[in-house]
């Protein structure tokens, strides 16, 4: 962000942009990642968060970013169930407080997800929505944003833009089993995906054997009785990759790319840059990302977005889905860029992942262990481990980032980290 005006960082993970609000439990779980947005704060900014942040974590963030604690405001919104953050702010009687903090300083709302409730909230408190000049301009982008956060909307648009796609079909929930059986005539396995999901939520991998002997296809409840689903051939995937872009009126700019870490299609982490085994797909990814960014810009969208793809065993890349929002890697990348801006190190390699400690611990205990082992990030050397999302509620499921000079160094530090924090399986 290059704006001089203050930003109201609005961590609206509880949004209908990615999945239906009926999926309350998964949305509440995702909202636990809200503390990572603290890495975006600058002097004068406001942070509206659906989960509390520990004092130790905030002190840690401020120390590494050089932001005076008294120069920012953190508004912790009391739990209100699986409702949009804007509604939770209203129910807590905090709208006037946020409006007063934003003030008459040319502030803009920076939502995690550009959805209708965030736009309405910006209008309520009288500020623009980043990076749009007006609330009305943000509203224009909403229809395309919602469409391209669906699997069916992406497939149709990607096909029009000339991207290579896995063989697949879109259908209503009652038709998914028949569609799966049809595709299984020509493919060993298929993947069945709800039209609106993120992080692999609700995804199913189905083989021919799974539907033998009268067996039926059981699906997650996501999407309701008549919701849309996509059934695709299951590729022999060597790597899941993505390119993260930023769209603006002047075109689309590539920010970074890398490989996703997944388990049965669910996102578990990310490593950038692309591994050497996938370096040959970088050009095609950039070409597709640029085309998608141009399409988005033509429909009024501005800001970051991601394009996911699959590289098969033959090295051929297939477009998979788009995430037209701030993704699980957007803020970590901004954090890495910010923390290494003053170091003499070239653009670093980095990763984000999650590890489970054998025993619960608080933030300060984990940080003391990292520092004692010489693993904690130090601005002077421009590398190390960052506990970028605060202590987890269970004290065990820690999210972390590793910043280093090379992919090999990242792997070495991750191995050492697993030993120091005593990760299960480490």
C-alpha positions as CSV (number, residue, x, y, z in Angstrom):
1,X,0.0,0.0,0.0
2,X,1.4,3.4,-1.0
3,X,-1.5,5.6,0.3
4,X,-0.7,8.4,2.7
5,X,-4.2,8.4,4.3
6,X,-5.1,6.1,7.1
7,X,-6.4,2.6,6.4
8,X,-9.1,0.8,8.4
9,X,-7.9,-2.8,8.2
10,X,-11.2,-4.7,8.2
11,X,-10.6,-8.5,8.9
12,X,-13.9,-9.7,7.6
13,X,-13.1,-13.4,7.3
14,X,-16.7,-14.0,8.1
15,X,-17.9,-13.3,4.6
16,X,-20.2,-14.8,2.0
17,X,-17.6,-14.2,-0.7
18,X,-15.9,-17.6,-0.5
19,X,-18.6,-19.8,1.1
20,X,-22.2,-19.5,2.3
21,X,-22.6,-17.9,5.7
22,X,-24.4,-21.2,6.7
23,X,-21.0,-22.7,6.9
24,X,-20.5,-21.0,10.2
25,X,-18.0,-23.4,11.7
26,X,-15.4,-23.2,8.9
27,X,-15.8,-19.4,8.7
28,X,-15.2,-19.0,12.5
29,X,-12.1,-21.2,12.2
30,X,-10.8,-19.1,9.3
31,X,-11.4,-15.9,11.4
32,X,-8.8,-17.1,13.9
33,X,-6.2,-16.0,11.3
34,X,-7.3,-12.3,11.7
35,X,-4.3,-11.3,13.8
36,X,-2.0,-11.6,10.8
37,X,-3.5,-8.4,9.5
38,X,-1.6,-6.5,12.2
39,X,1.5,-6.7,9.8
40,X,-0.3,-4.2,7.5
41,X,-0.6,-1.5,10.2
42,X,1.1,1.9,9.8
43,X,1.0,4.9,12.1
44,X,-2.6,6.3,12.0
45,X,-4.2,3.1,10.9
46,X,-7.2,1.3,12.6
47,X,-7.5,-2.5,12.9
48,X,-11.0,-4.0,13.3
49,X,-10.6,-7.6,14.3
50,X,-13.2,-10.4,15.1
51,X,-10.7,-12.1,17.5
52,X,-8.6,-10.7,20.3
53,X,-4.8,-10.2,19.9
54,X,-2.4,-10.9,22.7
55,X,-0.3,-8.0,24.1
56,X,2.8,-10.1,23.5
57,X,2.0,-10.5,19.8
58,X,1.2,-6.9,19.2
59,X,4.4,-5.8,20.9
60,X,6.2,-8.3,18.7
61,X,4.6,-6.9,15.5
62,X,5.3,-3.3,16.5
63,X,8.9,-4.0,17.3
64,X,9.6,-5.6,14.0
65,X,7.7,-3.1,11.9
66,X,8.8,0.0,13.8
67,X,5.3,1.2,14.4
68,X,4.7,3.1,17.6
69,X,2.0,1.3,19.6
70,X,0.2,4.5,20.5
71,X,-0.1,5.5,16.8
72,X,-2.6,2.7,15.9
73,X,-6.0,1.7,17.2
74,X,-7.1,-1.9,17.5
75,X,-10.8,-2.5,17.8
76,X,-11.6,-6.0,19.1
77,X,-15.2,-6.9,18.2
78,X,-17.0,-9.3,20.6
79,X,-18.1,-12.6,19.2
80,X,-21.5,-12.5,17.5
81,X,-21.7,-16.0,15.9
82,X,-21.3,-16.7,12.2
83,X,-22.4,-13.2,11.0
84,X,-20.5,-10.7,8.8
85,X,-18.0,-8.6,10.7
86,X,-19.9,-5.4,9.8
87,X,-23.0,-6.8,11.5
88,X,-21.0,-7.8,14.6
89,X,-19.6,-4.3,14.8
90,X,-23.1,-2.9,14.7
91,X,-24.5,-5.3,17.3
92,X,-21.6,-4.4,19.6
93,X,-22.4,-0.7,19.3
94,X,-19.0,0.1,17.9
95,X,-19.9,1.8,14.6
96,X,-19.5,5.3,16.0
97,X,-16.3,4.4,17.7
98,X,-14.8,3.1,14.4
99,X,-16.1,6.2,12.6
100,X,-14.4,8.5,15.1
101,X,-11.1,6.6,14.8
102,X,-11.2,6.9,11.0
103,X,-12.0,10.6,11.4
104,X,-12.0,13.1,8.5
105,X,-8.5,12.1,7.3
106,X,-9.2,10.6,3.9
107,X,-9.3,7.1,5.3
108,X,-10.2,4.0,3.3
109,X,-11.5,0.6,4.4
110,X,-9.2,-2.4,3.5
111,X,-11.5,-5.5,3.7
112,X,-10.1,-9.0,3.5
113,X,-13.1,-9.8,1.3
114,X,-14.9,-7.2,-0.9
115,X,-18.5,-8.2,-0.1
116,X,-21.8,-6.3,0.1
117,X,-21.6,-6.0,3.9
118,X,-18.1,-4.4,3.8
119,X,-19.2,-1.9,1.2
120,X,-22.3,-1.0,3.2
121,X,-20.1,-0.6,6.3
122,X,-17.7,1.8,4.5
123,X,-20.7,3.8,3.4
124,X,-22.0,3.9,7.0
125,X,-18.8,5.3,8.4
126,X,-18.3,7.6,5.5
127,X,-15.0,6.4,4.0
128,X,-13.9,4.9,0.6
129,X,-13.0,1.2,0.0
130,X,-9.3,0.6,-0.8
131,X,-8.2,0.9,-3.6
132,X,-11.3,2.4,-5.1
133,X,-11.8,6.2,-5.3
134,X,-15.4,5.9,-4.0
135,X,-17.8,3.4,-2.4
136,X,-19.8,3.4,-5.6
137,X,-16.7,2.3,-7.6
138,X,-16.2,-0.6,-5.2
139,X,-19.9,-1.5,-5.6
140,X,-19.4,-1.8,-9.4
141,X,-16.7,-4.4,-8.9
142,X,-18.9,-6.6,-6.6
143,X,-20.7,-8.6,-9.2
144,X,-17.6,-9.8,-11.0
145,X,-15.8,-10.4,-7.7
146,X,-18.6,-12.7,-6.5
147,X,-18.8,-14.5,-9.9
148,X,-15.0,-15.3,-10.1
149,X,-14.9,-16.6,-6.5
150,X,-17.1,-19.4,-7.8
151,X,-15.8,-22.5,-9.5
152,X,-18.3,-22.3,-12.3
153,X,-17.8,-18.6,-12.9
154,X,-14.1,-19.2,-13.1
155,X,-14.3,-22.1,-15.5
156,X,-16.5,-20.1,-17.9
157,X,-14.3,-17.1,-17.8
158,X,-11.0,-19.0,-18.0
159,X,-12.3,-20.9,-21.0
160,X,-13.2,-17.6,-22.7
161,X,-9.7,-16.3,-21.9
162,X,-8.0,-19.3,-23.4
163,X,-6.7,-21.0,-20.3
164,X,-6.2,-24.8,-20.3
165,X,-8.7,-26.5,-17.9
166,X,-9.2,-30.0,-16.6
167,X,-12.1,-31.8,-18.3
168,X,-15.2,-31.0,-16.2
169,X,-18.8,-30.0,-15.9
170,X,-21.0,-27.8,-13.7
171,X,-24.3,-29.3,-12.3
172,X,-26.7,-29.0,-9.4
173,X,-26.2,-31.1,-6.3
174,X,-28.7,-33.9,-7.2
175,X,-26.9,-34.4,-10.5
176,X,-23.4,-34.7,-9.1
177,X,-23.4,-38.4,-8.8
178,X,-24.6,-39.0,-12.3
179,X,-22.0,-36.5,-13.6
180,X,-19.3,-38.2,-11.6
181,X,-20.2,-41.6,-13.0
182,X,-20.2,-40.2,-16.5
183,X,-16.7,-38.7,-16.2
184,X,-15.4,-41.9,-14.5
185,X,-16.0,-43.7,-17.7
186,X,-13.0,-41.9,-19.2
187,X,-11.0,-41.0,-16.0
188,X,-9.8,-43.1,-13.1
189,X,-10.7,-40.5,-10.5
190,X,-12.7,-37.2,-10.4
191,X,-12.8,-34.4,-8.0
192,X,-16.1,-33.0,-6.9
193,X,-16.1,-29.4,-5.7
194,X,-18.8,-27.1,-4.3
195,X,-19.2,-24.0,-6.4
196,X,-18.4,-21.6,-3.6
197,X,-15.7,-22.8,-1.3
198,X,-12.1,-22.0,-0.3
199,X,-9.1,-23.9,1.1
200,X,-10.5,-27.2,-0.2
201,X,-13.6,-27.0,2.0
202,X,-16.2,-29.6,0.9
203,X,-14.0,-31.1,-1.8
204,X,-14.3,-34.8,-2.5
205,X,-12.0,-37.1,-4.5
206,X,-13.9,-40.0,-6.0
207,X,-12.6,-43.2,-7.8
208,X,-14.5,-45.8,-9.8
209,X,-14.2,-48.1,-6.8
210,X,-16.0,-45.6,-4.6
211,X,-19.2,-45.9,-6.7
212,X,-19.2,-49.7,-7.3
213,X,-21.9,-52.0,-5.9
214,X,-24.6,-49.5,-5.6
215,X,-22.6,-47.1,-3.4
216,X,-23.7,-43.5,-3.5
217,X,-21.8,-40.2,-3.6
218,X,-21.9,-38.5,-0.2
219,X,-21.3,-34.8,-0.3
220,X,-20.8,-32.0,2.3
221,X,-23.8,-29.9,3.1
222,X,-22.2,-26.8,1.7
223,X,-24.4,-25.0,-0.9
224,X,-27.7,-26.5,0.1
225,X,-30.0,-28.9,-1.6
226,X,-29.9,-27.3,-5.0
227,X,-26.4,-25.7,-4.9
228,X,-24.0,-25.8,-7.8
229,X,-21.1,-28.2,-7.9
230,X,-18.2,-28.8,-10.3
231,X,-17.1,-32.3,-11.3
232,X,-13.7,-32.5,-12.9
233,X,-11.2,-35.1,-14.0
234,X,-8.6,-35.7,-11.2
235,X,-5.2,-35.0,-12.7
236,X,-2.0,-36.8,-11.7
237,X,-0.8,-33.7,-9.9
238,X,2.9,-33.1,-9.4
239,X,2.6,-29.6,-7.9
240,X,-0.2,-27.2,-7.0
241,X,0.9,-23.6,-7.9
242,X,-0.4,-20.1,-7.9
243,X,0.4,-16.7,-9.1
244,X,-0.7,-13.7,-7.1
245,X,-1.5,-10.5,-9.1
246,X,-2.8,-7.0,-8.6
247,X,-5.3,-5.5,-11.0
248,X,-5.6,-1.8,-11.6
249,X,-6.9,0.5,-14.4
250,X,-3.4,0.5,-15.9
251,X,-3.3,-3.3,-16.1
252,X,-2.4,-6.4,-14.0
253,X,1.0,-6.7,-12.2
254,X,2.5,-10.0,-11.0
255,X,3.4,-9.8,-7.3
256,X,4.7,-13.3,-6.6
257,X,4.2,-17.0,-7.4
258,X,4.9,-20.2,-5.6
259,X,3.8,-23.7,-4.8
260,X,0.9,-24.6,-2.5
261,X,1.2,-27.3,0.1
262,X,-2.0,-29.3,0.1
263,X,-3.4,-32.5,1.7
264,X,-6.3,-34.0,-0.3
265,X,-6.8,-30.7,-2.0
266,X,-6.9,-28.6,1.2
267,X,-4.5,-25.7,1.5
268,X,-1.9,-26.2,4.3
269,X,0.9,-23.9,3.3
270,X,2.8,-22.1,0.6
271,X,6.4,-21.6,-0.6
272,X,7.7,-18.9,-2.9
273,X,9.3,-18.7,-5.4
274,X,8.2,-21.5,-7.7
275,X,10.3,-24.6,-7.3
276,X,12.7,-25.3,-10.1
277,X,10.6,-28.3,-11.2
278,X,7.8,-25.8,-12.1
279,X,9.9,-22.9,-13.4
280,X,8.8,-23.8,-17.0
281,X,5.2,-22.9,-16.2
282,X,6.0,-19.4,-14.9
283,X,5.4,-17.7,-18.3
284,X,2.0,-19.4,-18.9
285,X,0.9,-18.5,-15.4
286,X,1.8,-14.9,-15.9
287,X,0.0,-14.8,-19.2
288,X,-3.1,-16.2,-17.7
289,X,-2.9,-14.0,-14.7
290,X,-2.5,-10.9,-16.9
291,X,-5.5,-11.9,-19.0
292,X,-7.6,-12.5,-15.9
293,X,-6.5,-9.2,-14.4
294,X,-7.4,-7.3,-17.6
295,X,-10.8,-8.9,-17.5
296,X,-11.3,-8.0,-13.9
297,X,-10.2,-4.4,-14.5
298,X,-12.6,-4.1,-17.4
299,X,-15.4,-4.9,-15.0
300,X,-14.2,-2.4,-12.4
301,X,-12.2,-4.6,-10.0
302,X,-9.0,-3.3,-8.5
303,X,-6.7,-4.9,-6.0
304,X,-5.0,-8.3,-5.3
305,X,-6.2,-11.6,-6.6
306,X,-4.8,-15.1,-7.1
307,X,-4.9,-17.7,-9.9
308,X,-4.4,-21.3,-8.8
309,X,-3.2,-24.0,-11.2
310,X,-2.1,-27.7,-11.2
311,X,1.0,-29.0,-12.9
312,X,0.6,-32.7,-13.9
313,X,3.1,-35.4,-14.0
314,X,4.0,-34.5,-17.6
315,X,4.7,-30.9,-16.6
316,X,1.6,-29.5,-18.2
317,X,-0.2,-26.7,-16.3
318,X,-4.0,-26.5,-15.9
319,X,-5.9,-23.5,-14.5
320,X,-7.8,-24.5,-11.4
321,X,-9.6,-21.6,-9.8
322,X,-9.3,-17.9,-9.0
323,X,-9.5,-16.1,-5.6
324,X,-10.6,-12.6,-6.1
325,X,-9.7,-11.3,-2.7
326,X,-6.9,-11.0,-0.2
327,X,-5.8,-14.7,0.0
328,X,-3.9,-16.7,2.7
329,X,-0.6,-15.5,1.1
330,X,-1.3,-11.8,0.4
331,X,-0.7,-10.5,3.8
332,X,2.3,-12.8,4.6
333,X,3.9,-11.6,1.3
334,X,3.3,-8.0,2.3
335,X,4.9,-8.8,5.7
336,X,7.9,-10.5,4.1
337,X,8.4,-7.5,1.7
338,X,8.1,-5.0,4.6
339,X,10.5,-6.9,7.0
340,X,13.2,-7.3,4.4
341,X,13.0,-3.9,2.7
342,X,16.0,-2.5,4.6
343,X,18.2,-5.6,4.4
344,X,20.9,-6.1,1.8
345,X,19.4,-9.5,0.9
346,X,17.9,-9.9,-2.7
347,X,14.2,-10.8,-2.9
348,X,14.0,-13.7,-0.4
349,X,12.6,-17.2,-0.5
350,X,9.8,-17.7,2.0
351,X,7.2,-20.1,3.2
352,X,4.1,-20.2,5.4
353,X,2.8,-23.3,7.1
354,X,1.3,-24.7,10.2
355,X,2.8,-27.0,12.8
356,X,1.4,-28.7,15.9
357,X,3.4,-28.7,19.1
358,X,3.2,-31.7,21.4
359,X,2.3,-29.5,24.3
360,X,0.4,-26.1,24.5
361,X,2.5,-22.9,24.9
362,X,1.8,-19.2,25.0
363,X,3.3,-16.7,22.5
364,X,6.1,-15.5,24.7
365,X,7.3,-19.1,25.4
366,X,7.4,-19.9,21.7
367,X,9.3,-16.7,20.9
368,X,11.8,-17.3,23.7
369,X,12.5,-20.7,22.3
370,X,13.1,-19.3,18.8
371,X,15.4,-16.6,20.0
372,X,17.4,-19.0,22.1
373,X,17.9,-21.2,19.1
374,X,18.9,-18.3,16.9
375,X,15.9,-18.9,14.6
376,X,13.8,-15.8,15.3
377,X,13.6,-13.3,12.4
378,X,16.1,-10.5,12.7
379,X,15.8,-7.4,10.5
380,X,19.6,-7.0,10.3
381,X,20.2,-10.3,8.6
382,X,16.8,-10.3,6.8
383,X,15.9,-13.9,7.6
384,X,14.4,-16.2,10.2
385,X,11.1,-17.5,11.6
386,X,8.1,-15.2,12.1
387,X,5.2,-16.2,14.3
388,X,2.9,-14.2,12.1
389,X,-0.6,-15.1,13.4
390,X,-0.3,-14.9,17.3
391,X,-0.7,-17.8,19.6
392,X,-3.5,-20.2,18.5
393,X,-6.5,-20.7,20.8
394,X,-5.4,-24.3,21.5
395,X,-1.8,-23.3,22.1
396,X,-0.6,-26.0,19.7
397,X,-1.5,-25.3,16.1
398,X,1.1,-22.6,15.3
399,X,1.1,-20.7,12.0
400,X,4.6,-19.5,11.0
401,X,6.5,-17.9,8.2
402,X,10.1,-18.7,7.3
403,X,12.2,-16.0,5.4
404,X,15.6,-17.0,4.0
405,X,18.0,-16.4,1.1
406,X,17.1,-19.6,-0.8
407,X,14.5,-22.4,-0.9
408,X,17.1,-24.7,0.6
409,X,17.7,-22.4,3.5
410,X,13.9,-22.2,4.1
411,X,13.7,-26.0,4.3
412,X,16.7,-26.1,6.7
413,X,15.1,-23.5,9.0
414,X,11.7,-25.3,8.9
415,X,13.4,-28.5,10.0
416,X,15.1,-26.7,12.9
417,X,11.9,-25.0,13.8
418,X,10.1,-28.4,14.1
419,X,12.7,-29.5,16.6
420,X,12.8,-26.3,18.7
421,X,9.0,-26.1,19.1
422,X,8.7,-29.9,19.3
423,X,6.2,-30.3,16.5
424,X,4.4,-33.6,16.2
425,X,6.2,-35.6,13.5
426,X,9.1,-33.3,13.6
